[in-house]
Amino acid sequence: MGMITISKEEYEHLKKIEELDRELLEDIAHGIKDILSGKVKEV
């Protein structure tokens, strides 16, 4: 695997995006779990 160099600002930006993506995926997983367990009512 090769190596690249990026600015500190870009690195920090990518880390924030990674954290937001992880949170979003966790929320989606919890939502699916709620749907499958019947905790969500149809509106």
C-alpha positions as CSV (number, residue, x, y, z in Angstrom):
1,M,0.0,0.0,0.0
2,G,1.3,3.4,-0.9
3,M,1.5,6.5,1.2
4,I,0.2,10.0,0.6
5,T,0.5,13.3,2.3
6,I,-2.5,15.5,3.2
7,S,-2.9,18.7,5.2
8,K,-3.8,18.6,8.8
9,E,-7.1,20.4,8.0
10,E,-8.0,17.8,5.4
11,Y,-7.1,15.0,7.8
12,E,-9.3,16.5,10.6
13,H,-12.1,17.1,8.1
14,L,-12.0,13.4,7.0
15,K,-11.9,12.3,10.7
16,K,-15.1,14.3,11.4
17,I,-16.8,12.8,8.3
18,E,-15.8,9.3,9.5
19,E,-17.3,10.0,12.9
20,L,-20.6,11.3,11.4
21,D,-20.8,8.3,9.1
22,R,-20.3,5.9,12.0
23,E,-23.0,7.7,14.1
24,L,-25.4,7.6,11.1
25,L,-24.8,3.9,10.5
26,E,-25.4,3.2,14.2
27,D,-28.7,5.2,14.1
28,I,-29.8,3.3,11.0
29,A,-28.9,-0.1,12.6
30,H,-30.9,0.9,15.8
31,G,-33.8,2.0,13.6
32,I,-33.9,-1.3,11.7
33,K,-33.7,-3.2,15.0
34,D,-36.7,-1.2,16.3
35,I,-38.7,-1.9,13.1
36,L,-37.9,-5.7,13.3
37,S,-38.8,-5.9,16.9
38,G,-42.2,-4.1,16.3
39,K,-41.3,-0.9,18.3
40,V,-42.3,1.4,15.4
41,K,-45.9,2.2,14.6
42,E,-47.1,2.9,11.1
43,V,-48.4,6.5,10.8
